[in-house]
Amino acid sequence: MTLPSYEDLYNRFVKRLESQHKGAFAAVHPDGRVIVDKNDVEVVDRALKQFGPGNFTLLKIGSRGVGKWRRQLRL
């Protein structure tokens, strides 16, 4: 499966949130579901529960340069 780029996810699902949530964090699932909170740890915890590990990217609203796919590695 090819993952969408951070820029694509931001433009499609997060950009519209800039006016109300600038500076907050958004966990974005490739299907467009978004979780927003000012606390990045809270966003990640909620995203792990709702989307599962490796199924979302964390972006900072208003800052397009921040983003990282989160994946849980099992040893």
N, C-alpha and C positions, 0 to 999 in steps of 0.2 A: 504494500500500500504506500503510495506517495503522499507525504504530508504536505499540506498547504504551507506556503511561506508565511513568516511572521507578518510581512507587509500586507499580504493578501488577507489574512485573518484580521489584522488591525483595520484595514480599509473597509472590509465587509461588515464587521460586527462590533468594533470598538470605537471607531472614529465618531460615530453619532453620539457617544456618551461623553465626549470631551466637555461640552458646556456645563454639564451637571456633576461630573465625577473626575475632573482633572486632578491628577496627582494620586488618585486611588489606583488599586490594582485590579486586573481582570484576568480570570482564568477562562480560557476560550477553548471549547470543544470544537473539533473540525466541522460538526454539523450546525454550529452557530449558537449553541447554548453558552451563556456567559454568566459568570458569578463575579460580582463586584463588591469590594470592601476596601477600606483604607488600610487595613492590616493585612500585609502580604501572607503572614502565617495562617490567618483565618481563611483567606481565599484558598490557599493550597490545601488546608485540611478539608474544607468543604468540597473542593474539586476532586480530591482523592476519593471521598465518599460517594459523590454523585457520578463522576466520570471514570474513576479507576486510574491506577498508575499508568503513565505513558500515553494517556488519552487527552491531554490538554497542554496548552502553552500558557505561560504567565506573562502578561504584558502590563506595563505601567501606562495608564491613560494619560495622553498628552505627551508621551515620550516614546516615539516610534523605535528608538534604538535599543529598547530593553525587551528581551523575550527569550524564553528557553523552554524547550520541551522537557517535561519531567518524566523520568522513567525509573521505575524501581528495578534494581538489579538483584537477582537471586544468586547466591553462591552455592 
